[in-house]
Amino acid sequence: MNVLHMKYALEIARTGSLNKAAANLFVGQPNLSRAIKDLEASLGITIFDRSSKGMILTPEGEVFLDYAEKILRQIDEVEQIYRDGAGEAKIRQRFSIYAPGAGYISAAFSAFSTMVDRSRPSELEFKESTVPDVIKGVLNSECKLGILRFSIESDKYYRELIAEKNLLGETVADFNCVLSFSTDHPFSGLDEITPELLCEHTEAIFANESFASSQGALSVAGVTVTHPVSPLEYPGPKHKILVYDRAGMLELLHKNPDVFAWTGPAPKQWLEHHGLAQKNCRGIVRRYKDLLIYRNDYRLSSLDKMFITELTKSKRAWISG
């Protein structure tokens, strides 16, 4: 596709006339007509309907010219940046990631945000997302990086799914879930927590993650994404609260001494700051994995690599520490 031909098409659309556009562009009318025909042939569409009233845009032509105008505007912006000699200093730094609301990921993003070059414009995005939204976001380039959280039983399923969708995956964390609750919760004074005791209290569940006890299925980019989970190791709580964000979960655990949740492990200092405690439950092992994904054709930027470094450090402090 010839960029110059895009400019020709835009001028014809603006004037509605091949002759007027040729005069404005200082191009011979036959050459201009031939350029538009070549452009239409390369795209496999008809951009203009030719009539006695002039050159009329087709619906396909309107869509194409909308894209062409954006492309030419971006080209002009790049040329302007380097023409002024500002170069890199004017280019906006961009970073985006969709991930579960996990403490170590949030801590990594916070640390990473302080390291970004402040002398240049920047735009950083961190969005708490479900597994389907993470996959969709990466596939559609809404975000460059994504982190999937799923039970270990689902590992083979998700590995095959991302391979099918031409995504790359790297394990970030592999951990056993623990019970989290307020320091005022009855669990705090117990030496051992049993599955039977869980039934007597209220369970807060991350409803938009695989921590949820029920199995779900959603369609993502034409593929059904499921959450295979192990059978419940206990009958389940009489009372449960569905929570959709990490901040809401923290507030609930801190303020309600009857509530507990299955979460990832956290450092002692962080738990003390939020008035929380964590313990294992006898006989129950829930193992989860966090998988970093990105498109196979995507080249990691310096910001991406910086974030991944902080993510690894944070994971060690939270999960391995």
JOMO-V499039 format. One record per residue. PSI is psi as a letter, one per 30 degrees, with the letter a starting at -180 (* if undefined). OMEGA is omega as a letter, one per 20 degrees, with the letter a starting at -180 (* if undefined). D_LAST is the distance of its C-alpha to the last C-alpha in whole Angstrom. Layout:
# JOMO-V499039
psi = (PSI;PSI)
omega = (OMEGA;OMEGA)
d_last = (D_LAST;D_LAST)
This chain:
# JOMO-V499039
psi = (k;k;e;e;e;e;e;e;e;e;e;e;e;e;f;g;k;e;e;e;e;e;e;e;f;h;k;k;e;e;e;e;e;e;e;e;e;e;e;e;e;e;f;g;l;j;e;k;k;k;l;f;f;a;j;k;k;l;e;e;e;e;e;e;f;e;e;e;e;e;e;e;e;e;e;e;e;e;e;e;e;f;e;f;g;e;b;e;f;f;k;k;k;k;k;k;k;k;l;l;i;k;e;f;e;e;e;e;e;e;e;e;f;f;f;k;j;f;f;l;k;l;j;k;k;j;k;k;l;l;e;e;e;e;e;e;e;e;e;g;g;e;l;e;l;l;k;k;k;l;l;f;f;g;e;e;e;e;e;e;e;e;e;e;g;h;l;k;k;k;k;e;k;j;l;k;l;l;k;k;l;l;f;f;k;f;f;e;g;k;f;k;k;l;e;e;e;e;f;f;l;k;k;k;k;j;f;g;l;f;f;k;f;l;k;l;k;l;k;j;h;g;k;k;k;l;i;k;l;l;k;k;f;l;f;l;k;e;k;l;k;k;k;g;l;e;e;e;e;e;e;e;e;e;f;j;g;f;k;l;l;k;l;l;l;l;l;e;e;e;e;e;e;g;h;l;l;k;l;l;k;k;f;k;j;j;k;l;k;k;k;k;l;l;k;f;g;k;j;k;l;e;e;e;e;e;e;e;e;e;e;e;e;e;e;e;e;e;e;f;*)
omega = (a;r;r;r;r;r;r;a;r;r;r;r;a;a;a;a;r;a;a;r;r;r;a;a;a;r;r;a;r;r;r;r;r;a;r;r;r;r;r;a;a;a;a;r;r;a;a;r;r;r;r;r;r;a;a;r;r;r;r;r;r;r;a;a;r;r;a;r;r;a;a;r;r;r;r;a;r;r;a;a;a;r;r;r;a;r;a;a;a;a;a;r;a;r;r;r;r;a;r;r;a;a;a;r;r;r;r;a;r;r;r;a;r;a;a;a;a;a;r;r;a;r;a;a;r;a;r;a;r;r;r;a;r;a;r;a;r;a;a;a;r;r;a;r;r;r;r;r;a;r;a;r;a;a;a;a;a;r;r;a;a;r;r;a;r;r;r;a;r;r;r;a;r;a;r;r;r;r;r;a;r;r;r;a;r;r;a;a;a;r;a;r;a;r;a;a;a;a;a;a;a;r;r;a;r;a;a;r;r;r;r;a;a;r;a;r;r;r;r;r;r;a;r;r;a;r;r;a;r;r;r;a;r;a;a;a;r;a;r;r;r;a;a;r;a;r;r;r;r;a;a;a;a;a;a;a;r;a;r;r;r;a;r;r;a;r;a;a;r;r;r;r;a;r;a;r;r;r;r;r;a;r;a;r;r;a;a;a;r;a;r;a;r;a;a;a;a;r;a;r;r;r;r;a;r;r;a;r;r;r;r;r;a;r;r;a;a;a;a;a;*)
d_last = (54;56;55;58;60;57;59;62;61;60;63;65;63;64;68;68;71;71;73;72;69;70;72;69;67;70;70;73;73;73;70;68;69;68;65;64;65;63;60;61;61;58;56;59;59;62;62;65;68;71;74;77;75;73;69;67;63;62;59;58;59;57;54;54;55;53;50;52;53;49;48;51;50;46;48;50;47;46;49;49;46;47;50;49;48;44;43;39;39;40;38;36;32;31;28;27;25;25;22;20;20;16;14;11;15;17;14;15;19;19;18;20;23;23;23;26;29;31;35;35;35;32;31;28;27;24;26;24;26;27;26;30;30;27;29;33;31;30;34;36;34;33;30;29;25;24;21;22;20;22;21;21;25;26;24;28;29;27;27;31;32;30;32;35;34;34;30;27;24;21;18;15;13;13;12;14;15;15;17;17;20;21;21;25;25;26;23;21;24;24;22;22;23;25;26;30;28;27;30;31;29;29;26;25;25;24;28;27;24;24;22;26;27;31;31;33;34;35;37;35;38;40;37;36;33;32;29;29;27;27;30;28;27;29;32;31;31;34;33;31;30;29;27;27;25;21;23;25;23;21;24;26;23;23;27;28;27;28;26;23;21;19;16;13;9;9;7;10;11;12;13;16;17;18;19;17;16;14;15;16;20;22;23;22;19;19;17;17;17;17;20;21;24;27;31;32;34;32;31;28;29;27;25;24;22;21;19;18;16;15;14;12;10;9;8;6;5;6;6;4;0)
